[in-house]
């Protein structure tokens, strides 16, 4: 447990502890994609964690999937995120903006331009999504041309630059949870016959090109990526060569000397151990539903340098203090996860000094 509260280097930063706020969509952005008025308070309340990774933030109109998610590609977006970054820094925290392109996990009714979603191939995910008209089937996307794939890489580059302009400490490329980057990995979503489909090397090309563009723009020590090897969300099937793909990808990423690798563990302990062996930098590990008494175990055994938590940090703005003092945790109110007001967003109570003692 004591290891949790020792400093650790992540890219260009030395962080004060090993607990990380995982990215969580909250759907409270303004209609133009600017972070909502309460976003600065929400993140600043949780700034005692070593690192805040923001909710998924689209790099373009095409990148939006869900209702009321923020962007980071206009002047208004930058101004909104600048308030967030300043508030987090004012509490002594660090913040990386997660760059998320939803790909086929989108609906025209949810995006600014109301156009058909784009993806590696024109294959629907076989899922539904909330829209202004209620729950609807997600329609089939349009396959990106090779030129459009390269433009999407450029969109990530610009979004990374704008994130730094907004005062963020770095960016995390969302390569997990069945969104665009992972769609390129999975044969169930990617049936391309060009340089972005087919072989393991081709299916990882988009992710590496996006990472290289971001690194070129803001530096490797402010660039990170999140992966979820083996996920089966929303029609994603990475096939029999999925483990080989991640071994190839992580080995290539390790050469880039990124700030960190963020792994959402899906249960394959053998693959996780292989990834740990291939990755020489800081590794953040997320195990969904980790029991309270298991907090810090992956750090203690050397499998990870940091651990990320979602709902526990969402419901406990003073998560670090509660872990340190073995205090009880607030329960998360699922009915307030997406959209709404301060309720279930900025009104979760913190411990007072007497309780903490």
FIPADREN-440969 format. One record per atom (N, C-alpha, C): y, z, x. Coordinates in steps of 0.1 Angstrom, whole numbers, padded with zeros to 4 digits, always signed. Layout:
<sites>
YZX/...
</sites>
This chain:
<sites>
-0012+0000+0008/+0000+0000+0000/+0013+0000+0009/+0013+0007+0020/+0024+0009+0028/+0029-0005+0033/+0019-0014+0036/+0023-0027+0041/+0032-0035+0031/+0031-0032+0019/+0040-0039+0009/+0055-0037+0012/+0058-0026+0018/+0072-0023+0020/+0077-0024+0034/+0070-0033+0042/+0074-0036+0055/+0081-0050+0055/+0090-0052+0064/+0097-0065+0065/+0087-0077+0069/+0091-0089+0065/+0083-0101+0068/+0092-0113+0069/+0089-0121+0079/+0098-0133+0081/+0092-0144+0072/+0101-0151+0064/+0098-0162+0056/+0109-0173+0059/+0105-0183+0067/+0114-0193+0071/+0125-0187+0079/+0138-0189+0076/+0149-0184+0084/+0153-0170+0080/+0145-0164+0070/+0149-0151+0065/+0139-0140+0068/+0144-0128+0070/+0136-0116+0071/+0137-0108+0058/+0126-0107+0051/+0127-0101+0038/+0122-0087+0039/+0128-0078+0030/+0126-0063+0032/+0112-0058+0027/+0105-0066+0019/+0092-0061+0014/+0084-0074+0011/+0072-0072+0005/+0062-0083+0003/+0060-0087-0012/+0069-0082-0021/+0067-0085-0035/+0077-0096-0039/+0072-0106-0046/+0079-0118-0050/+0079-0119-0065/+0090-0124-0071/+0091-0127-0085/+0087-0142-0086/+0076-0144-0094/+0071-0157-0096/+0080-0165-0105/+0080-0179-0104/+0088-0187-0113/+0082-0186-0127/+0091-0184-0137/+0087-0183-0151/+0098-0191-0160/+0093-0201-0167/+0102-0207-0177/+0106-0198-0188/+0119-0197-0190/+0124-0188-0201/+0132-0196-0212/+0135-0209-0210/+0141-0217-0220/+0153-0211-0226/+0162-0207-0217/+0175-0202-0222/+0187-0209-0216/+0185-0221-0210/+0196-0228-0205/+0205-0234-0216/+0217-0238-0212/+0226-0244-0221/+0221-0258-0224/+0227-0265-0234/+0222-0278-0239/+0223-0289-0228/+0233-0287-0218/+0234-0297-0207/+0226-0293-0195/+0217-0283-0196/+0209-0279-0185/+0215-0269-0175/+0227-0265-0178/+0234-0254-0170/+0227-0241-0173/+0224-0232-0163/+0218-0219-0166/+0226-0212-0176/+0219-0204-0185/+0226-0197-0196/+0235-0186-0191/+0243-0181-0199/+0253-0171-0196/+0247-0158-0190/+0235-0155-0195/+0228-0142-0190/+0219-0144-0178/+0218-0156-0173/+0209-0159-0162/+0212-0151-0149/+0225-0150-0146/+0229-0143-0134/+0225-0128-0135/+0227-0122-0147/+0223-0108-0149/+0208-0107-0148/+0201-0116-0154/+0186-0115-0155/+0181-0115-0140/+0185-0124-0132/+0180-0125-0119/+0185-0114-0110/+0198-0110-0111/+0203-0099-0103/+0196-0086-0106/+0192-0084-0118/+0185-0071-0122/+0172-0070-0113/+0166-0081-0109/+0153-0081-0103/+0154-0084-0088/+0166-0082-0082/+0168-0086-0068/+0163-0077-0058/+0156-0066-0062/+0150-0057-0052/+0137-0063-0047/+0131-0073-0054/+0119-0079-0048/+0123-0087-0036/+0114-0090-0027/+0117-0096-0015/+0123-0110-0017/+0118-0117-0027/+0123-0131-0030/+0121-0134-0045/+0132-0139-0050/+0131-0144-0064/+0129-0159-0063/+0119-0164-0070/+0117-0179-0072/+0120-0182-0086/+0130-0190-0088/+0136-0192-0102/+0126-0200-0111/+0129-0200-0123/+0122-0208-0133/+0123-0223-0128/+0113-0231-0133/+0113-0245-0129/+0126-0252-0134/+0131-0260-0124/+0145-0266-0126/+0144-0281-0123/+0147-0289-0133/+0145-0303-0132/+0155-0310-0122/+0150-0320-0115/+0159-0327-0105/+0165-0339-0111/+0162-0342-0124/+0168-0354-0131/+0165-0353-0146/+0171-0362-0153/+0169-0363-0168/+0154-0365-0170/+0147-0374-0162/+0133-0377-0164/+0125-0365-0161/+0130-0355-0153/+0122-0344-0149/+0120-0333-0159/+0128-0333-0170/+0127-0323-0180/+0115-0324-0189/+0109-0313-0191/+0097-0313-0200/+0099-0305-0213/+0104-0292-0211/+0105-0283-0222/+0119-0282-0227/+0121-0275-0238/+0134-0273-0244/+0142-0263-0235/+0155-0265-0234/+0164-0256-0228/+0160-0251-0214/+0155-0260-0206/+0153-0257-0192/+0164-0261-0183/+0167-0255-0172/+0179-0258-0164/+0176-0270-0155/+0187-0276-0150/+0187-0287-0140/+0195-0283-0128/+0194-0291-0118/+0201-0289-0105/+0205-0302-0100/+0212-0310-0108/+0217-0323-0103/+0230-0327-0108/+0237-0319-0115/+0251-0322-0119/+0261-0311-0113/+0273-0314-0114/+0283-0304-0109/+0283-0291-0118/+0280-0293-0131/+0279-0281-0140/+0267-0273-0137/+0256-0279-0133/+0244-0272-0129/+0247-0264-0117/+0253-0270-0107/+0256-0263-0094/+0265-0251-0097/+0275-0253-0105/+0284-0242-0108/+0277-0230-0115/+0267-0234-0124/+0260-0223-0131/+0250-0216-0121/+0243-0223-0113/+0234-0217-0103/+0242-0209-0093/+0254-0213-0090/+0263-0206-0080/+0265-0191-0085/+0267-0190-0098/+0268-0176-0103/+0256-0168-0101/+0244-0175-0104/+0231-0168-0102/+0229-0163-0087/+0231-0173-0078/+0229-0170-0064/+0239-0159-0059/+0251-0159-0064/+0261-0149-0060/+0257-0135-0065/+0252-0135-0077/+0248-0122-0083/+0236-0116-0076/+0226-0125-0073/+0214-0120-0065/+0218-0115-0051/+0226-0123-0044/+0231-0119-0031/+0239-0106-0031/+0246-0105-0042/+0254-0092-0044/+0246-0080-0045/+0233-0082-0049/+0224-0070-0049/+0214-0070-0037/+0218-0078-0027/+0210-0078-0015/+0197-0087-0015/+0196-0095-0025/+0183-0103-0027/+0184-0117-0021/+0173-0124-0022/+0172-0138-0018/+0166-0146-0030/+0170-0159-0031/+0166-0167-0042/+0163-0181-0038/+0151-0186-0041/+0148-0200-0039/+0147-0206-0053/+0153-0218-0055/+0153-0225-0068/+0140-0234-0068/+0132-0232-0078/+0120-0241-0079/+0124-0254-0085/+0120-0265-0078/+0123-0279-0082/+0110-0284-0090/+0112-0286-0103/+0100-0289-0111/+0103-0302-0119/+0095-0312-0117/+0095-0324-0125/+0082-0324-0134/+0084-0323-0147/+0073-0321-0156/+0064-0333-0157/+0069-0345-0153/+0060-0357-0155/+0056-0359-0169/+0043-0361-0171/+0038-0364-0185/+0039-0352-0194/+0041-0340-0189/+0042-0328-0197/+0056-0327-0203/+0060-0336-0212/+0073-0337-0217/+0072-0344-0231/+0084-0343-0238/+0085-0350-0250/+0099-0356-0251/+0101-0369-0256/+0114-0375-0256/+0125-0367-0264/+0120-0359-0274/+0130-0351-0281/+0136-0339-0273/+0129-0336-0262/+0134-0325-0254/+0143-0329-0242/+0145-0342-0240/+0152-0346-0228/+0166-0352-0232/+0175-0352-0222/+0189-0356-0225/+0190-0371-0229/+0181-0379-0223/+0181-0394-0226/+0171-0398-0237/+0162-0389-0241/+0153-0392-0252/+0144-0404-0249/+0140-0405-0236/+0132-0416-0232/+0117-0412-0230/+0108-0421-0230/+0094-0419-0228/+0092-0412-0214/+0083-0402-0214/+0081-0395-0201/+0075-0405-0191/+0076-0401-0178/+0070-0409-0167/+0060-0400-0160/+0050-0408-0154/+0039-0401-0147/+0032-0411-0138/+0022-0406-0130/+0015-0416-0121/+0009-0427-0129/+0003-0424-0141/-0003-0434-0149/-0001-0431-0164/-0003-0441-0172/+0001-0440-0186/-0011-0433-0194/-0013-0421-0191/-0024-0413-0197/-0018-0400-0203/-0020-0398-0216/-0015-0387-0223/-0023-0374-0218/-0017-0362-0218/-0024-0350-0214/-0033-0344-0225/-0032-0349-0237/-0040-0344-0248/-0036-0330-0252/-0023-0328-0253/-0017-0314-0256/-0005-0316-0265/-0001-0304-0269/+0011-0304-0278/+0022-0296-0271/+0035-0298-0276/+0046-0292-0270/+0056-0288-0281/+0063-0277-0279/+0074-0274-0289/+0086-0283-0286/+0092-0288-0297/+0104-0296-0297/+0114-0291-0308/+0125-0297-0309/+0135-0293-0319/+0129-0295-0333/+0119-0303-0335/+0112-0306-0347/+0099-0298-0349/+0097-0289-0340/+0085-0281-0341/+0074-0286-0331/+0062-0281-0333/+0051-0285-0324/+0047-0299-0326/+0047-0307-0316/+0043-0321-0317/+0033-0325-0306/+0025-0335-0308/+0017-0341-0298/+0025-0347-0287/+0021-0345-0275/+0028-0351-0263/+0023-0366-0262/+0033-0375-0264/+0029-0389-0263/+0025-0394-0249/+0019-0405-0248/+0015-0411-0235/+0028-0414-0227/+0027-0411-0214/+0039-0414-0206/+0039-0429-0201/+0049-0433-0195/+0050-0446-0188/+0047-0444-0174/+0039-0453-0168/+0035-0453-0154/+0048-0456-0145/+0050-0448-0136/+0061-0451-0126/+0058-0463-0117/+0067-0471-0115/+0065-0482-0105/+0066-0475-0091/+0062-0483-0081/+0063-0477-0067/+0078-0475-0064/+0086-0483-0068/+0101-0481-0065/+0106-0469-0072/+0101-0466-0084/+0105-0454-0092/+0099-0442-0086/+0087-0442-0080/+0082-0431-0073/+0091-0427-0061/+0096-0437-0054/+0105-0435-0043/+0118-0430-0047/+0123-0434-0059/+0135-0429-0065/+0133-0414-0069/+0121-0411-0074/+0119-0397-0077/+0119-0388-0065/+0114-0393-0054/+0115-0386-0041/+0129-0384-0037/+0138-0394-0039/+0152-0393-0036/+0158-0382-0046/+0154-0382-0058/+0159-0372-0068/+0156-0358-0063/+0144-0355-0057/+0141-0342-0052/+0150-0339-0040/+0153-0349-0031/+0162-0347-0020/+0176-0342-0025/+0181-0350-0035/+0194-0346-0040/+0195-0333-0046/+0184-0330-0054/+0183-0316-0060/+0183-0305-0050/+0176-0307-0039/+0175-0297-0029/+0189-0295-0022/+0196-0306-0020/+0210-0305-0014/+0219-0297-0024/+0218-0300-0037/+0226-0294-0047/+0223-0279-0048/+0210-0276-0046/+0206-0262-0047/+0213-0254-0036/+0213-0259-0024/+0220-0253-0013/+0235-0252-0015/+0240-0262-0021/+0255-0262-0025/+0257-0251-0034/+0248-0248-0043/+0249-0237-0053/+0247-0223-0047/+0244-0222-0034/+0242-0209-0028/+0228-0204-0027/+0218-0212-0031/+0204-0208-0031/+0200-0207-0016/+0190-0198-0013/+0185-0197+0000/+0175-0207+0004/+0170-0214-0006/+0160-0225-0003/+0155-0230-0016/+0145-0239-0015/+0139-0245-0027/+0123-0244-0026/+0117-0243-0037/+0102-0244-0038/+0099-0257-0046/+0091-0266-0040/+0087-0278-0048/+0075-0274-0056/+0076-0276-0069/+0065-0272-0078/+0054-0283-0078/+0043-0280-0071/+0032-0289-0070/+0020-0283-0077/+0022-0275-0087/+0011-0268-0094/+0012-0270-0109/+0002-0263-0116/+0003-0261-0130/+0004-0274-0139/-0002-0285-0134/-0003-0298-0141/+0010-0306-0143/+0020-0303-0135/+0032-0311-0136/+0031-0323-0126/+0042-0330-0124/+0042-0343-0118/+0035-0343-0105/+0038-0334-0096/+0032-0335-0082/+0017-0334-0084/+0012-0324-0092/-0002-0322-0093/-0009-0334-0101/-0001-0340-0110/-0006-0352-0117/-0010-0363-0107/-0003-0364-0096/-0007-0374-0086/-0020-0370-0079/-0023-0357-0078/-0035-0353-0072/-0048-0356-0080/-0046-0356-0093/-0058-0356-0102/-0062-0370-0107/-0074-0374-0104/-0079-0387-0110/-0078-0388-0125/-0078-0377-0132/-0077-0377-0146/-0063-0381-0151/-0053-0380-0142/-0040-0383-0145/-0034-0395-0137/-0041-0398-0126/-0037-0408-0117/-0048-0418-0114/-0046-0430-0120/-0056-0441-0118/-0050-0453-0111/-0039-0450-0103/-0032-0460-0096/-0041-0467-0086/-0038-0480-0083/-0045-0487-0072/-0036-0491-0061/-0023-0485-0061/-0014-0487-0049/-0015-0476-0039/-0005-0475-0031/-0005-0465-0020/-0004-0450-0025/-0002-0448-0038/-0002-0435-0044/-0014-0431-0052/-0024-0439-0052/-0036-0436-0059/-0049-0439-0052/-0060-0434-0056/-0073-0437-0050/-0078-0427-0041/-0076-0428-0028/-0081-0419-0018/-0073-0406-0018/-0079-0396-0012/-0073-0383-0011/-0059-0384-0004/-0059-0392+0007/-0046-0394+0014/-0036-0401+0005/-0039-0410-0003/-0030-0417-0012/-0025-0407-0023/-0034-0399-0028/-0030-0390-0039/-0021-0379-0034/-0021-0376-0021/-0012-0365-0016/+0001-0371-0010/+0002-0385-0010/+0014-0391-0004/+0027-0387-0011/+0027-0387-0024/+0039-0384-0031/+0044-0370-0028/+0035-0360-0028/+0039-0346-0024/+0045-0346-0010/+0038-0352-0001/+0043-0351+0013/+0056-0359+0015/+0058-0370+0008/+0071-0377+0009/+0082-0369+0003/+0079-0362-0008/+0089-0353-0014/+0093-0342-0005/+0083-0336+0001/+0085-0325+0010/+0093-0330+0022/+0089-0341+0028/+0097-0346+0039/+0111-0349+0036/+0114-0354+0024/+0128-0357+0020/+0136-0344+0019/+0130-0334+0013/+0136-0321+0012/+0139-0315+0026/+0129-0315+0034/+0130-0310+0048/+0141-0317+0055/+0142-0330+0054/+0152-0338+0061/+0166-0334+0056/+0167-0330+0043/+0180-0327+0037/+0184-0312+0040/+0175-0303+0040/+0180-0289+0041/+0172-0281+0051/+0162-0287+0058/+0155-0280+0068/+0142-0274+0063/+0132-0274+0072/+0119-0269+0069/+0119-0254+0066/+0128-0247+0072/+0128-0232+0071/+0135-0228+0058/+0139-0238+0049/+0144-0234+0036/+0136-0242+0025/+0125-0247+0029/+0116-0256+0020/+0103-0249+0019/+0097-0249+0006/+0084-0244+0003/+0078-0252-0007/+0065-0249-0010/+0058-0256-0020/+0048-0247-0027/+0046-0249-0040/+0036-0241-0048/+0025-0250-0052/+0012-0246-0050/+0000-0253-0054/-0009-0244-0062/-0017-0251-0071/-0027-0244-0079/-0040-0251-0078/-0047-0251-0067/-0059-0258-0065/-0070-0255-0076/-0075-0266-0082/-0086-0265-0092/-0081-0262-0106/-0068-0262-0109/-0065-0259-0122/-0070-0270-0132/-0072-0266-0144/-0077-0275-0154/-0068-0276-0166/-0055-0271-0164/-0045-0272-0175/-0043-0286-0180/-0041-0288-0193/-0036-0300-0199/-0042-0313-0194/-0055-0313-0193/-0062-0325-0189/-0063-0328-0175/-0059-0319-0166/-0060-0321-0152/-0074-0318-0147/-0080-0328-0140/-0093-0327-0133/-0091-0333-0120/-0092-0325-0109/-0090-0330-0096/-0102-0336-0090/-0113-0336-0097/-0126-0343-0093/-0133-0335-0082/-0145-0341-0078/-0153-0335-0069/-0147-0334-0055/-0137-0343-0052/-0131-0342-0039/-0118-0334-0039/-0116-0326-0050/-0104-0317-0051/-0103-0308-0038/-0114-0301-0035/-0112-0292-0023/-0109-0300-0010/-0114-0312-0009/-0111-0320+0003/-0096-0324+0003/-0091-0327-0009/-0077-0330-0011/-0068-0319-0006/-0071-0307-0010/-0063-0295-0006/-0064-0292+0009/-0076-0294+0014/-0077-0292+0029/-0069-0302+0036/-0069-0315+0032/-0061-0325+0038/-0046-0322+0036/-0042-0318+0024/-0028-0316+0021/-0023-0304+0029/-0030-0293+0029/-0025-0280+0035/-0024-0282+0050/-0034-0289+0056/-0033-0292+0070/-0020-0300+0074/-0017-0310+0065/-0005-0318+0067/+0007-0310+0065/+0007-0302+0055/+0019-0293+0052/+0021-0283+0064/+0011-0278+0069/+0012-0268+0080/+0020-0274+0092/+0018-0287+0094/+0025-0294+0105/+0040-0294+0103/+0045-0293+0090/+0059-0293+0087/+0066-0280+0089/+0058-0269+0091/+0064-0256+0094/+0074-0251+0083/+0069-0252+0071/+0077-0248+0059/+0079-0233+0059/+0089-0229+0050/+0092-0215+0049/+0080-0207+0044/+0073-0212+0034/+0061-0206+0029/+0052-0216+0021/+0040-0212+0019/+0031-0219+0009/+0028-0209-0002/+0030-0213-0014/+0028-0204-0026/+0015-0209-0033/+0005-0201-0034/-0008-0205-0040/-0010-0197-0052/-0013-0205-0063/-0017-0199-0076/-0032-0199-0076/-0039-0188-0074/-0053-0188-0072/-0061-0190-0085/-0070-0199-0085/-0078-0203-0097/-0093-0198-0096/-0096-0190-0086/-0109-0184-0086/-0119-0189-0075/-0115-0200-0068/-0124-0205-0057/-0121-0198-0044/-0128-0187-0042/-0125-0179-0030/-0128-0186-0017/-0138-0194-0017/-0141-0202-0005/-0130-0211-0001/-0124-0218-0011/-0113-0227-0008/-0101-0220-0004/-0098-0208-0011/-0087-0200-0007/-0088-0196+0008/-0099-0192+0012/-0101-0188+0026/-0099-0199+0035/-0103-0211+0031/-0101-0223+0039/-0086-0226+0040/-0079-0225+0029/-0065-0228+0029/-0058-0218+0038/-0062-0205+0038/-0056-0195+0046/-0058-0198+0061/-0070-0203+0064/-0073-0207+0078/-0065-0219+0083/-0061-0228+0074/-0054-0240+0077/-0039-0238+0078/-0034-0227+0071/-0020-0224+0070/-0016-0213+0080/-0007-0217+0089/-0003-0207+0099/+0010-0199+0096/+0017-0203+0085/+0029-0197+0081/+0027-0186+0071/+0039-0182+0065/+0038-0172+0054/+0031-0178+0042/+0022-0170+0036/+0015-0174+0024/+0018-0164+0013/+0023-0169+0002/+0025-0161-0010/+0013-0164-0020/+0006-0153-0024/-0005-0155-0033/-0002-0149-0047/-0006-0157-0057/-0004-0153-0071/-0018-0153-0077/-0022-0141-0082/-0035-0139-0090/-0031-0135-0104/-0032-0144-0113/-0028-0140-0127/-0036-0128-0132/-0029-0119-0138/-0036-0107-0144/-0041-0097-0134/-0036-0097-0122/-0040-0088-0111/-0038-0073-0116/-0049-0065-0116/-0048-0051-0120/-0038-0043-0112/-0031-0034-0118/-0021-0026-0111/-0027-0020-0098/-0040-0015-0098/-0045-0009-0086/-0049-0018-0075/-0047-0031-0078/-0050-0042-0068/-0038-0047-0061/-0026-0042-0065/-0014-0047-0059/-0014-0044-0044/-0012-0054-0036/-0011-0052-0022/-0025-0055-0014/-0036-0057-0022/-0049-0058-0015/-0050-0071-0007/-0044-0082-0012/-0045-0094-0004/-0036-0094+0008/-0026-0086+0008/-0017-0084+0020/-0025-0075+0030/-0031-0065+0025/-0037-0055+0034/-0049-0062+0041/-0056-0071+0035/-0067-0077+0042/-0064-0090+0050/-0051-0094+0049/-0046-0105+0057/-0047-0118+0051/-0051-0119+0038/-0052-0131+0031/-0039-0137+0027/-0029-0129+0026/-0015-0133+0023/-0005-0124+0029/+0007-0130+0031/+0018-0122+0036/+0026-0115+0025/+0026-0122+0013/+0033-0117+0002/+0025-0120-0011/+0028-0112-0021/+0022-0115-0034/+0032-0117-0045/+0030-0126-0054/+0040-0129-0064/+0035-0124-0078/+0044-0120-0086/+0041-0114-0099/+0051-0120-0110/+0045-0123-0121/+0053-0129-0132/+0057-0118-0143/+0048-0116-0152/+0052-0107-0164/+0056-0093-0159/+0049-0088-0149/+0053-0075-0145/+0067-0074-0140/+0072-0084-0133/+0086-0084-0129/+0095-0088-0141/+0091-0096-0149/+0098-0100-0161/+0102-0087-0169/+0092-0078-0171/+0093-0067-0180/+0098-0054-0172/+0099-0055-0159/+0103-0044-0151/+0113-0048-0140/+0126-0048-0143/+0136-0052-0134/+0135-0044-0121/+0130-0032-0121/+0129-0023-0109/+0114-0023-0105/+0108-0034-0105/+0093-0035-0102/+0090-0029-0089/+0098-0031-0079/+0095-0026-0065/+0095-0010-0066/+0105-0004-0072/+0105+0010-0073/+0093+0016-0080/+0089+0009-0091/+0078+0014-0099/+0065+0013-0091/+0063+0002-0083/+0051+0001-0075/+0052+0012-0064/+0063+0014-0058/+0064+0024-0047/+0062+0038-0052/+0066+0042-0064/+0065+0055-0069/+0053+0057-0079/+0045+0047-0081/+0034+0047-0090/+0038+0051-0104/+0050+0046-0107/+0056+0049-0121/+0049+0039-0131/+0049+0043-0144/+0044+0034-0154/+0053+0022-0155/+0046+0011-0160/+0053-0002-0162/+0056-0004-0177/+0068-0011-0179/+0071-0016-0193/+0061-0027-0196/+0057-0029-0208/+0049-0040-0213/+0058-0052-0216/+0054-0064-0213/+0062-0076-0216/+0060-0079-0231/+0071-0083-0237/+0072-0087-0251/+0070-0103-0252/+0058-0107-0255/+0055-0122-0254/+0064-0130-0264/+0068-0123-0275/+0075-0130-0285/+0089-0134-0281/+0094-0129-0269/+0107-0132-0264/+0106-0140-0251/+0095-0145-0247/+0093-0152-0235/+0102-0164-0234/+0103-0172-0245/+0110-0185-0245/+0121-0186-0255/+0133-0188-0250/+0145-0189-0259/+0149-0176-0264/+0160-0175-0271/+0165-0163-0276/+0177-0157-0270/+0179-0144-0271/+0191-0138-0266/+0187-0128-0255/+0195-0117-0254/+0193-0107-0243/+0180-0100-0246/+0175-0099-0258/+0163-0092-0261/+0151-0098-0254/+0144-0090-0247/+0133-0095-0239/+0137-0103-0227/+0150-0102-0223/+0155-0110-0212/+0162-0101-0202/+0173-0095-0206/+0181-0086-0198/+0181-0072-0203/+0173-0068-0213/+0174-0055-0219/+0162-0046-0216/+0153-0050-0207/+0142-0042-0203/+0147-0030-0195/+0143-0018-0198/+0149-0006-0192/+0143-0004-0178/+0152+0001-0169/+0148+0005-0156/+0146+0020-0156/+0139+0025-0146/+0137+0040-0144/+0150+0046-0141/+0153+0058-0146/+0164+0065-0140/+0160+0073-0128/+0169+0079-0121/+0166+0085-0108/+0156+0097-0110/+0157+0104-0121/+0148+0115-0123/+0134+0110-0125/+0132+0100-0133/+0119+0094-0135/+0113+0089-0122/+0121+0082-0114/+0116+0076-0102/+0112+0087-0092/+0119+0098-0092/+0115+0109-0083/+0101+0115-0088/
</sites>
